Amino acid sequence: MKTSTILSGSLSLQTLGWRNNFQQQMTLDQIEHYVPARVIEQHRSELVLATEKGAITLLVRPSTPKATVGDWLLIGQDNQCLLLDRHSLFQRRAVANDGTNQLIAANVDTAFIVCSMNEDFNLNRIERYLALCRQANVQAVVVMSKADLCEQHDDMLASVQRLDAMLPVIPVNGLDTDSVSVLHPWCAEGQTIVLLGSSGVGKSTLVNTLCGANVQLTSGIREDDAKGRHTTTSRSVHLIPAGGLLIDVPGMREIQLSSDDDAVREAFTDIASLVSECRFTDCQHQTEPGCQILKALECGTLDTRRWHNYLKLMREQERANQTVAQQRAKFRTQKKLNKVTNLEINRLKQRE
């Protein structure tokens, strides 16, 4: 047994985020013989777990459930473990694009989408993170960092707010405790928050200010394009003085959504509403009469950038829905068609 450098000492199950729905999953025998433990560190060969009696290390074996930071396990004798059902899960499509998903964080209540108010500000990226939150069934809060350095403060805030009138959009100076205190309502005891955002947006600085201590390294951004360098290299869990748990993950500039068309539509409810009002149910939104998308684009009530980003995300979903076998079959079919086409072209050339 060893103590985690992230969460040390004994903490109540309530502080660790334990809820009634987890208790209800346990049998009487499990209540008597198993210990609830939450994953606070994930490594290739071991998991660090937080329990009421302190942190313990669990070696990962072939029989160990596939868990991620934030998961709840039941630990029995001889390190037998069971994975409890999650109430939320962040995951993304694996870089290998082999149909598998990479788990990011589980049992999260709120996601702070951190965006810097500088040259790296990107509405398309924010929309992608919002779709990720919809997919995970987690409330999103957009935290606009470096507000003290921005001259177009109001314009940037307004552009984000237009994405969703009900979306909390909070400008902060990550170095100022008073400025960051507006986030405390989401950080009460028992609440779990995950920080999402690209490298260099100020996530590590925000973690340090929320925790009241320098628990994460920080570094500057590149001067030529205002993009950041990686300072957080692994997922970590920190206890906030207000009582909540904060999960920090490495910066993700590109994040591929796992297969979930509905999550994208829910992140673009304005577009989904327009599509439902088109005259034809199979409208392609190109030249069809009665197309509400074309009408909205023409009169300016729908931003062209937002429409193109929606189409991009939906295309990614279509690719994600295809299995590897389907992708290979499609490639073989296309290859055959190209071969036939080339033969026909050569035949016509010979006739000439």
C-alpha positions in Angstrom: 0.0 0.0 0.0 1.2 3.5 -0.8 -0.3 7.0 -0.4 -1.3 9.0 -3.4 0.4 12.4 -3.8 -2.9 13.8 -5.1 -5.4 12.9 -2.4 -3.9 11.8 1.0 -5.4 11.1 4.3 -8.9 9.7 5.1 -11.9 11.3 3.4 -15.6 10.5 3.8 -17.4 8.7 1.0 -19.6 11.8 0.6 -16.5 14.0 0.0 -15.2 11.4 -2.5 -18.5 11.7 -4.4 -20.4 8.6 -3.2 -24.1 8.7 -4.0 -27.2 6.7 -3.2 -27.3 5.2 -6.7 -23.9 3.5 -6.0 -25.1 2.2 -2.7 -28.2 0.8 -4.4 -26.1 -1.3 -6.7 -24.5 -3.2 -3.8 -25.9 -6.5 -2.4 -26.0 -7.1 1.4 -23.0 -9.4 1.0 -21.0 -6.7 -0.8 -21.9 -4.1 1.8 -20.5 -6.4 4.5 -17.3 -7.7 2.7 -16.4 -5.1 0.0 -14.9 -1.6 0.4 -16.0 1.2 -2.0 -13.0 2.9 -3.6 -12.7 5.7 -6.2 -10.0 5.8 -8.9 -7.9 8.9 -8.5 -4.9 7.9 -10.6 -4.6 5.6 -13.6 -1.4 4.1 -14.8 -0.6 1.3 -17.2 0.0 -1.3 -14.5 -1.8 0.1 -11.5 -4.7 2.1 -10.2 -4.5 4.4 -7.2 -7.8 4.3 -5.3 -9.2 6.6 -2.6 -11.1 5.0 0.3 -12.4 6.2 3.6 -9.2 4.9 5.3 -6.8 6.5 2.8 -5.3 5.8 -0.6 -4.4 2.3 -1.8 -2.7 0.9 -5.0 -4.4 -1.8 -7.0 -2.3 -3.8 -9.6 -4.0 -4.1 -12.9 -4.6 -7.7 -13.8 -6.4 -9.3 -16.8 -9.4 -9.7 -14.6 -9.4 -6.0 -13.5 -12.4 -4.1 -15.0 -11.6 -1.4 -17.5 -11.7 1.7 -15.3 -10.8 5.3 -15.6 -10.3 8.3 -13.3 -13.5 8.9 -11.3 -14.8 5.3 -11.5 -16.1 3.6 -8.4 -14.8 0.1 -7.6 -15.8 -2.4 -4.9 -12.6 -4.0 -3.4 -13.0 -7.4 -1.8 -10.6 -10.0 -0.4 -7.5 -10.8 -2.4 -8.1 -7.5 -4.3 -11.1 -8.8 -6.0 -12.8 -5.8 -7.6 -16.1 -4.9 -9.2 -16.9 -1.8 -11.3 -20.1 0.0 -10.4 -22.3 1.5 -13.1 -21.4 5.1 -14.0 -23.8 8.0 -14.0 -21.7 9.8 -16.6 -18.7 9.0 -18.8 -16.3 11.1 -20.9 -14.8 9.1 -23.8 -13.4 9.8 -27.2 -12.6 7.8 -30.3 -9.2 6.2 -30.2 -6.5 7.8 -32.3 -6.0 4.5 -34.1 -9.6 4.9 -35.4 -10.1 1.1 -34.9 -13.6 1.4 -33.5 -12.5 1.6 -29.9 -12.9 4.4 -27.4 -10.5 6.0 -25.0 -12.0 6.6 -21.5 -11.3 10.1 -20.1 -13.2 10.5 -16.8 -16.2 9.0 -15.1 -19.0 10.0 -12.7 -18.5 13.7 -13.4 -21.1 16.3 -12.4 -19.9 19.4 -14.2 -17.4 20.1 -17.0 -15.4 23.3 -17.0 -14.6 24.0 -20.7 -11.7 26.3 -20.4 -11.0 28.7 -23.3 -8.4 31.5 -23.4 -9.5 34.9 -24.6 -6.6 35.4 -27.0 -5.6 34.6 -30.6 -6.3 30.8 -29.9 -10.0 31.5 -29.2 -12.0 29.0 -31.4 -15.8 28.6 -31.5 -15.6 25.4 -33.4 -13.6 23.8 -30.7 -16.0 25.0 -28.0 -18.9 23.4 -30.0 -17.0 20.1 -30.1 -16.5 20.1 -26.3 -20.2 21.0 -25.8 -21.1 17.9 -28.0 -18.7 15.9 -25.8 -20.5 17.0 -22.7 -23.9 16.1 -24.2 -22.5 12.7 -25.0 -21.3 12.3 -21.4 -24.6 13.6 -20.0 -22.7 16.2 -18.0 -23.5 19.9 -17.4 -21.1 22.2 -19.3 -19.8 25.6 -18.0 -17.6 27.6 -20.4 -14.8 29.3 -18.4 -13.2 32.1 -20.4 -9.7 32.4 -19.0 -7.3 35.3 -19.3 -10.1 37.8 -19.2 -7.8 40.5 -17.8 -5.7 40.4 -20.9 -8.5 40.6 -23.5 -9.5 43.8 -25.2 -12.5 42.3 -27.1 -13.9 40.9 -23.8 -17.6 41.5 -24.5 -17.5 40.4 -28.2 -16.0 37.0 -27.3 -18.4 36.4 -24.5 -21.4 37.3 -26.7 -20.2 35.0 -29.5 -20.0 32.0 -27.0 -23.4 32.9 -25.4 -25.0 32.8 -28.9 -24.2 29.1 -29.1 -26.7 28.5 -26.3 -28.7 31.1 -24.4 -28.8 28.8 -21.3 -25.1 28.0 -21.3 -23.2 29.4 -18.3 -20.3 31.5 -19.7 -17.9 32.8 -17.0 -15.0 35.1 -17.6 -12.2 34.7 -15.1 -8.6 35.8 -14.3 -7.1 32.4 -13.3 -4.6 34.1 -11.1 -7.1 36.0 -9.0 -8.8 34.1 -6.2 -11.8 36.5 -6.1 -12.3 36.2 -9.8 -12.3 32.4 -9.7 -14.7 32.3 -6.7 -17.6 32.7 -9.1 -17.0 29.0 -9.9 -17.5 27.8 -6.3 -21.3 27.0 -6.7 -20.3 24.1 -8.9 -17.6 22.9 -6.5 -19.5 22.0 -3.4 -18.7 18.9 -1.3 -19.4 15.7 -3.2 -19.4 17.3 -6.6 -16.9 16.2 -9.3 -15.7 18.6 -11.9 -13.5 17.9 -14.9 -11.4 20.5 -16.7 -11.4 20.3 -20.5 -9.5 22.4 -22.9 -6.5 22.8 -25.1 -2.9 23.2 -23.9 -2.1 26.6 -22.8 -5.6 27.9 -22.0 -4.8 28.2 -18.3 -6.2 25.0 -16.9 -3.3 24.3 -14.6 -3.4 27.9 -13.3 -7.1 27.5 -12.6 -6.5 24.3 -10.8 -3.9 25.9 -8.5 -6.2 28.9 -7.7 -9.2 26.7 -7.0 -7.1 24.4 -4.8 -5.4 27.3 -3.1 -2.0 25.7 -3.7 0.5 25.1 -6.5 -0.5 21.5 -7.2 0.1 21.7 -11.0 3.0 23.0 -13.0 2.3 26.0 -15.3 4.1 27.4 -18.4 3.7 30.1 -20.9 2.2 30.0 -24.4 4.0 30.3 -27.8 4.2 34.0 -28.7 3.7 33.5 -32.4 0.3 31.9 -32.3 -0.8 32.1 -28.6 -1.0 28.3 -28.5 0.1 26.4 -25.4 2.5 23.8 -24.4 1.6 20.6 -22.5 2.2 21.0 -18.7 -0.4 18.4 -17.5 0.8 15.0 -18.8 -1.6 12.7 -16.9 -5.1 12.8 -15.3 -5.1 13.9 -11.7 -7.7 14.4 -9.0 -7.5 17.3 -6.5 -9.6 18.2 -3.5 -10.9 21.8 -3.6 -11.3 23.6 -0.2 -15.0 24.1 -1.0 -15.2 20.3 -0.8 -15.5 19.3 -4.5 -13.1 17.0 -6.5 -11.4 18.5 -9.5 -10.2 16.2 -12.3 -7.5 17.7 -14.6 -6.8 16.0 -17.9 -4.0 16.8 -20.4 -4.9 19.4 -23.0 -6.7 18.1 -26.1 -6.5 20.2 -29.2 -8.3 17.6 -31.4 -10.9 15.3 -29.9 -12.8 12.8 -31.9 -16.3 12.2 -30.6 -17.4 8.6 -30.2 -20.4 7.5 -32.1 -23.5 9.4 -30.9 -25.4 11.5 -33.5 -27.9 12.6 -30.9 -25.2 14.3 -28.8 -24.2 16.5 -31.8 -27.8 17.4 -32.5 -28.4 18.3 -28.9 -25.4 20.6 -29.0 -26.9 22.3 -32.1 -30.5 22.5 -31.1 -31.1 25.5 -33.3 -30.0 23.6 -36.4 -31.9 20.5 -35.5 -35.0 22.7 -35.1 -34.5 24.2 -38.6 -34.0 20.8 -40.2 -37.2 19.5 -38.7 -39.1 22.4 -40.4 -37.8 21.8 -43.9 -40.5 20.9 -46.4 -38.9 17.6 -47.3 -37.9 15.1 -44.6 -34.9 14.0 -46.7 -33.9 17.5 -47.5 -30.2 17.8 -48.4 -30.1 21.6 -47.7 -28.6 22.4 -51.1 -31.2 23.5 -53.7 -34.5 22.1 -52.3 -37.5 24.4 -52.1 -38.8 25.1 -48.6 -35.4 24.4 -47.0 -35.2 26.3 -43.7 -31.5 25.9 -43.4 -30.9 27.7 -46.7 -33.4 30.4 -45.7 -31.7 30.9 -42.4 -28.2 31.1 -44.0 -29.5 33.6 -46.6 -31.1 36.0 -44.0 -28.2 35.6 -41.6 -30.1 34.0 -38.6 -27.8 30.9 -39.0 -24.1 31.5 -39.0 -22.3 29.9 -41.9 -19.4 28.9 -39.7 -21.7 27.1 -37.3 -23.5 25.2 -40.1 -20.2 24.0 -41.6 -19.0 22.9 -38.2 -22.2 21.0 -37.6 -21.8 19.2 -41.0 -18.2 18.4 -40.1 -19.1 16.8 -36.8 -22.0 14.8 -38.4 -19.6 13.5 -41.1 -17.3 12.4 -38.3 -20.2 10.6 -36.6 -21.0 8.8 -39.9 -17.4 7.6 -40.1 -17.5 6.6 -36.4 -20.6 4.6 -37.0 -18.9 2.5 -39.6 -17.1 -0.6 -38.3 -13.6 -1.3 -39.5 -14.9 -4.1 -41.7 -17.4 -1.7 -43.3 -14.7 0.9 -43.9 -12.5 -1.8 -45.6 -15.4 -3.1 -47.7 -16.1 0.5 -48.8 -12.5 1.0 -49.7 -12.4 -2.2 -51.7 -15.6 -1.3 -53.6 -14.2 2.2 -54.4 -11.0 0.6 -55.5 -12.9 -1.7 -57.9 -14.9 1.2 -59.3 -11.8 3.3 -59.8 -10.2 0.3 -61.7 -13.3 0.0 -63.9 -13.4 3.7 -64.5 -9.7 3.8 -65.5 -10.2 0.9 -67.9 -13.1 2.6 -69.6 -11.1 5.9 -69.9 -8.2 4.0 -71.5 -10.6 2.2 -73.8 -12.1 5.5 -75.0 -8.6 7.0 -75.5 -7.6 4.0 -77.7 -10.7 4.6 -79.8 -9.7 8.2 -80.4 
